[in-house]
Structures are given as structure tokens and as C-alpha cells.
Amino acid sequence: MNYDEAVAYIHGKYGKGVKSGLDNMNKLLKRLGDPHEGLNYIHVAGTNGKGSTCAFLDSALRRAGYKVGLYTSPYLMRYNERMRVNGKEIPDATVARLTARIAEQVRQMEESGEGFPTVFEIGTALMFLWFAEEKVDWAVVEVGLGGRLDPTNVLTPRVSVITRIGLDHTRVLGDTVQQIAAEKGGIIKAGVPVVVQAQDACVRPVIEAICRKMRAPLHDCGELALKDVRVQARGATFAVNLPAWGEREYFIALCGAHQVDNAVTALAALAALPEDCAIPPDAAKAGLADARWPGRLEWIGNVLLDGAHNPQGARTVEGYVRSCLAGRRVTVVTGVMADKDVQGVVEKLASIADEVLCVEPEHMARAERAEELAARFRESTAVPVRACGSALEALAAAEKSAGEDGVILVCGSLYLVGEVRKLLVERK
């Protein structure tokens, strides 16, 4: 099996596996020698901000001198982006070798009726195998969907992190924020510290109840006082007083006021680590300044890329544009998955757009059709709106619309962001 065959095998499992709680994951890992056991983990769940928080944690731990594995999803341009060690993607040859090993065990499971692993379970097994081979000191692992039944939830972390919770994946996780919070809170383990980002009032009691049941110490970032917060177009500075470290000032290069919340959450998680694995606060500070996270309010020239895929994320983008890009023409290039709250995203983006170009992310059967998305925008705004046949066509049209001084905002789906980012990187 070569690299292309390995990736084709993994992607070929979309829609073919059968989710069975954590049984598939546990059985597959047992066949592979339980590679997930014995590593130090930080486990991160939430609706928005998971990836950025993971990026902050990864960077800080590396600054402290540790060898760090990072597992996130989805990827933007290449499958390998999903797993990294010290910032470097898993090599193609390693993907091929380890996927062949996993595929053989999956084949035996399926033929014996023992289970039918899903695509995400296979990818997670690949991550565990590689991190074990690399003997990482720390693994920062982002939950894929929910938490309680997510394949990553077979691990036992040194600290659990829950970022901002909102309505998303309602068909799977529940129709209310409280139901979704209960699913996200499923990553909480007995006696393991839990760091929770500031939440809506209805979320806190749900998380508190789970922590009491699991006797897990709760660290609520909503109780931390921020000072001197200064958000600029290309970063932010702030001060926060953490009980373990005292008051310190920090700088982050990631854009948007919401990234301050994600950075504080990462700091609180690092400060909550047990004494036997504590990291120096200066390393945390330097790591936050170093952190980068592609596709999240990321600038490439005059193109601003963000994977906002739900109303909460779109609201964040709206706030950034209003506060940091006032007076500049904004041409929005967008594509949205049909199983999301499409109308909620449309309303937020329509309020900041001078022109809207709609496109369907490539090869995504669950994408909202470009013409249907354009019709939604026309009902919400009087600015020019049109549908485009591809990301390349939309980008070319946006460049004409924005001119030299305008901004091209690409958002609505990380899949679309990945397409456009690839075009921009290849051009450079």
C-alpha cells in the first residue's frame, strides 16, 4: 500500500462504517497493541475554538521543551495535516505503512462480524499508532464530534478542556445547548482536572453536575478577570491573573477577540496540570506568541480565511470585520454544509458583505447548492449576490470585486477554506 492508496482507503470508508459507541475503537486498538495507553494527553472538546486552543497548547508545550503530538480535524489541504509531531505532519510513507497495518485488522474485524470501524475511528487509530512510535511526551487531542462517544474518548488525559459550546450537529448531539453540553462533558474523567471556557448560563450547571459525579476539579475560565485587552487586526494583547502563576501580560498573533478567550483557556489548562508535569509560565507565554492556526481568521495577502461554519462562528467573524476592518470593502466568498444552520450563517455574513459569491465546496455531497445559498442571501441583503461554479471562479470574481484596497472574506466551511487556501498557496 502506497500513500495514495492509503488515503483512498481511509476516505473510502466514509459512510461504510457502523458506529457502535466506543466498542469499535477499543477492539481495533486492542488488536493494534493498545498504542493509546501510557501517553500524557490533553483532551479538548467544544463547539468552537477547539482547534485554536489546541494550537496554543501545542506551541506552549513545545516551548517548554517537550516532544508534542497534535491531532485535529478536519484538514485543509492534505490528510497529513490532521496529525503532527513538533509541528511536522505525519510523513507519507508512515501513513502508508501504518494504514496497511490498520486495514488488515479492520478486514479481520469486518469478516468476523466483530465490528465495522468508521473513517474517523481508523484515522484516530492511525494517530495513536504514530504518536506511540514517536514516543511523544505530550499529545494534544481534539475531539472530532461531541465527546462522550467520540473515538478519541478512549484516552485518559492529564487535563480535560471544554471550549465554547453552542448548537451544532444537532441531529447527532441533541436539539438544545444543554444536551450538547452533556455530550461534550462526556470527556470528563474521574479525578482529572477540567478547564471550561466561559459559557452561557445554561451550560455551567450541566458541566458542574458531571464534575461532581466524577469528582473532577473544575476550573472555570469565566471566573478569571482579564485586564488591558487590546485587539488589533493582526493579533491581541491582554493580561490575566491565574492562581498558579499570578498576573502576567500575553501577546497572541491569532486574530479576533475570541482568540483571547481561547488563549486564556489554554493558559488555564497548562496551569492546571499536575505538579509532576508542570510547565514554566514563561514557556506558556512564549508559546502563545508563537502559535499559528491556518484557516482561522488567517490573512494571505488581502484574503481573510475563516472556517466559521455555524452562527456562533459567523458572529465572531462579523465582530472582527466590524471592529478591525471598518471602512473597507468586503467581498464574501462562501459555501455552507446543508446540515448546518445555514440561515443563521447567512444572516451574519450578509450584514457585513458588499458583495456575496456563493460556491459549493468541491466533492461535498452535503453542501448547500450554490444557487440555493445565493437565494438565501438575496432574501437577507440588497448587495450583489451570485452563484459560482467553483472556488477558482469565485476567487477570480472576488479579486475583481475587492480591488486593491478591499478584503476578500472566505468562510462558511473549512472545506471551502481549504480549497481557496490551496489555490493561494500554489499561486505564491
N, C-alpha and C positions, 0 to 999 in steps of 0.2 A: 504494500500500500504506500503510494507516494502522497505528497502533501495535498494535491488537488483531489485525489481520490478520498483522502481522509475528510476534507472539508465537505465534499459532496456526500459522503456517508453520513456525517453529522446532520447536515441540512436536509438530507433525505428522510430523516426521522421526524420531521415536522408533521404533526397530525397523526402519526402512526403509533406512538407510544400510548400506554394506558396508565394514567396517574392512579397510584394506589397508596395514598398517604406518603409515608417515608419508607415503606416496605421495599420498593424497587431500589431506592438509593442504598439502604442498608445491605440488601442482598448483593448488589453489584459491588459495593465497596468491600464486603467480606470476601468475595471471590478474588478481589484485587489485593488482598492482604491488609485491609483497613488502613490505607495510607493517610486517612484524615486524623488518626489518633496521634497524640504526643506533640502537636504543634501549638504554639501560642496564637490565639485568634482574637481579633476584634470584629464583632459581627454587627452589621449596620442594616437596619430596616427603616422603612418610612415611605411616604408617597413622593415627596420632592426633597431634593438636597442630598440624597444618599451618595450619589457619585462624587459630588464636590466634597462632602465630608470625608469620604474615603480617600480622596486625593490629598486633603490636608493631613490626614493621619499617616498615610504612606510617606509623604515628604518629611514629616516631623520625625518619624521613626528612623528613616534613613539618615537624617541629620544627626541622630543620636548614635549612629554607627552600626545600626542593625542591618542585617540582610532581610529584605521585606518583600513578601509576595502580595500582589494586589489583584483581586478578582472582581470585575464589574461587568455590567451588561446594560444595553446591547453594545455592539461595537459600531464604529462609524464607517470605517473603510475596509478593514481586514479582520477576519475572525481572531487572529492572534492578539489583537488589542485587548481582548477580554481578560487575559491573564499576563502579568508582568512580574519580573523579579528585579528589584532595584531599578525600576523604570524601563527595563528592556523586555520587549514582547517575547513570548514563547517562540523558539525557532521553528521554522517549517519542518525540519527533519524530526524534531521532537514531537510535533503534532502528529506527524505520520506514524512514528513508531509507537507512541502511547495509544493513539486511536485504534491501531491494529490490535493492540492487546485488549483494549476495552471491547472492540467489536466481536472478538472471539467469545468473550464472556457473555455479552448480550445475546449472541447467537445461541449459546447453550441455554441461557435463561429462557429465551423465547421457545426453543424447541422442546424444552422440558415442561413448559407451562408454568415456570417459576415466577415469571413476570415479564413485562414488556416496557423497558425503560424509555423515558421520553427524551427528547432532544436536549432539554436543559439538564436532565439527570446525567446524560452522557457527557455534556460539557463540564459539569461540576465534578464528575469523576476524573476527567482529564486534568482539571485544575489541582485536585487533591494529589494525584499521582505525581504531577510535576513539582509541586511545592515540596512534597516529601523527598523526591530525588534531589532537589536543590538544597534541602536541609535549611529552609528559611528560618530565621529567628522569630519572625512575626508574619502572620498572614492577615491582611485586612480584606474581609469578605463582605461583599454587598449582596443582600437578599435579591433574588430575581423577581418574585411575586409574592406578596403577602408576608409570610413569616412562619407561621405555625406549621404549615405543610410544605414549605419551600425546600427543595433538595439540599440547600446549604444548611438546613437546621439540624443536621446530624452532628454538627460540630459542637464542642463545648468551649465557649470563649472565656477570656480573662475579663472582658467587659462587653456588655451589650449596649448598642446605641440605637435610639429611635429618633429619626428626624421628623420634620413636619408631616402630619397626617391629614389627608383630605380625601375627597371622593374620587376614586379611580378603580378600574377593574371591578366595577360593582357587580357584574354578572358572576364573578368568582368569589369576591371577598365580602359582599353584603351591600345593602342599599343605604346604610347610614354610616356616619363617621364613627359612631361608637362600635358598630360591628366590625368595621375595618380596623379600628384601633385594637380590638380584641385579637384579630388575626395577626397584626403586626407585633403585638405583645407576646405572641407565641414563641418568640425567640428568647424570652426571658428564662434564665436557668436558675436552679436552686442556689442561693447564696452568691450569685455572680452580680457585681455592681451593674446598675442600669443608668445610663445617661440619656435623658429625654430633652429634646429641643422644646422651646416654648410652644404650647399647643392651645387650641381652642378650649374653652372652659369645659366642654362636654367630654373631652378626651382624657383629661387628667384623672378623673375618678376610675376610669377603666384601667389605666396603667397602674394606678396606685393599688387597686384591688389585686391585680396579678402579682405585683411585687410583694404585697403582704402574704399572699398564698405561698409564694416561692421563697419568702424570706430573703429577698434580693434588695440590697441597699439602693435607694432611689436618689439620683442626683438630678434635680430639675433646673435646667438652664434658664427657665423663666424667672427663677429667683435671683439670678445674677444681675447685678447692676452694671450697665455699660456706661462709659463716660467718653466724652470727646470724640464721638463718632463723626467721621468726615468721609463721605462717599463721593468719589470723583469718577470721571468717565472711564478711567483705566485702573481702578483699584480703590482701596479704602484703608483708613487707619482708625483705630479705636483703642480704648483701654478697658480692662475688665479685672475685677478682683476675684481671684479664685482662692478658696480657703487654703489650699495646699501650697500655693505659690505667691500669694499676695497680689497687689495691684501692679500690672505691667501694661506697657503700650505695645501694640502689634500693628504690622502692616501686611496687607494681602494684595496680590496682583489680580486676583479674580474679581470680575466686575459685578456690581449690583449690591444694593443694601442687604439683600437676602444672604449674600455670601458672608457677611459679618456674622449672621446667626449660625451659618454652617461652620465657620471658623471657631466660634465660641463653643459650639457643640463638640468639635474635635478637641479643643483645648481641655474641656471638662472631662472628656473621655480619657485623655492622656494623664490628666491629673488624678483620675480615679483609679488608675492601675495599681495593683497591689505593690507593696514595698519591694518585693523581690524582683520586680521588673519596672521600677520607676525610671522615667527618663528625665534628664536635666531640663528645666524650664527654658534655658537659653536655646537648647536644641529645638524645642517646640516652637519658639518664636522664629528662629531661622527657617524652620521647615515650612511654616505658614507663608512666609515671604517667598519661598521657592516654589510653592505649589502652583501647578498649571492643570487645567481640565478642559480639553478640547470640546468644542461644540456647546459650551455653556457660556453665553454672552462672550463669545470669543471673536476678536477682531482679526480679520485678514484683509488688509487694505481698508476699503470703505464698506466691506461686507461684515455684518454682525450676525453671527451664527448662534442660535439657541434652540435647544431641544424641547422647549415648552410644548407639552402635549396635552395639557388639561387646563381648566380655567385658573387654577391656582398658579401654575407656571406662567400662563399668559398674563396674569395680573402682575407678576413680578417683572416681566418684560415691559409691560405698559408703564409701570412705575419708573423703570430705568430710563426709558425713552423720554418720558415727560421731565424727569429731573436732570438728566445728563445730556440730552440731545435736543433741547428746546430750540426751535427756530430752524432746524434742518429738515429738508425734505426726506420723508421716509417712504421707500418703496418696499412693500411687503411681498415676499415670495413664500407661499405657504402650502402645505399639504397635511392632512389630518387623517388619522385612522378612524374609520366609521364607527368603531366600538367605543370611542371616547365621547366625552361631552362636547360634540362638535360645535353646537350653538354657543356654548359658554366660551370657547376659544375664539370663535368668530367675533363675538361682541367686544372682547377685549382688544383684539388686533385691529378691528375696524375703527376703533376710537383713536388710533394713533397713525393710521395709514393715509398717505397722499395718493397712493395707487396700490392696487392689490393684484397679484398674479398667482393664480391657483394651479397646482400641478399634483398629479398622483405620484407618490413615491414609487420608484421602479420595483417591479416584481412583488408588490404587496397587494395580495388579493383583498385584504380587509381595509384598503384605503378608501376614503370618501372619493367619489368620482369628481374630477376637476370641474366639470360643468355644474354638478350639484353643489359643490362647495362655493363656486362663483355665485350661484343663485342665492345662497345664504348671505353672502357678503353684500350683494346688491340690495337685499332687504334691510341691511343694517347700516349702510353708508351710501353717500352720494358721490364718492370719489370713483374714478375709473376702475373697473374690475374686469378681468378677462381670464379665461382658462388657457393653459398652455399644454402642449403635448409632451413635454419632457423638462427635466431640470435644466438641461443645457439651453433649451429655448427660453425658459423663464429667466435664467440668469442673463442671457443676452438682452432680453427685453428690459429687464430691471436696470441694467447698466445704462441703457439709453434713457430710461425714465429718471434715474437718480442724477445723472450728470456727474461733474467733478466734485461738487460740494455736498451732494446728497448721500444718504445712507441706504444700503440695501439690507433689509432685515429678513433673514431666512429662519423660519421657525414653524412650529406646529407638529413636527415629528422628527425624531432623531434619525430616522431612515432618510428623510429628505435632506437633513443637515449633512449627513454622511455623503450623500451624492454630490451636493454642491461643494462641500469641503474637498472632496477628491478632485473635482474639476479645478478648483482654485489652486490646490497644491501642485497638481500636474502642470498647470499653467506657469506657476512660479519656477 
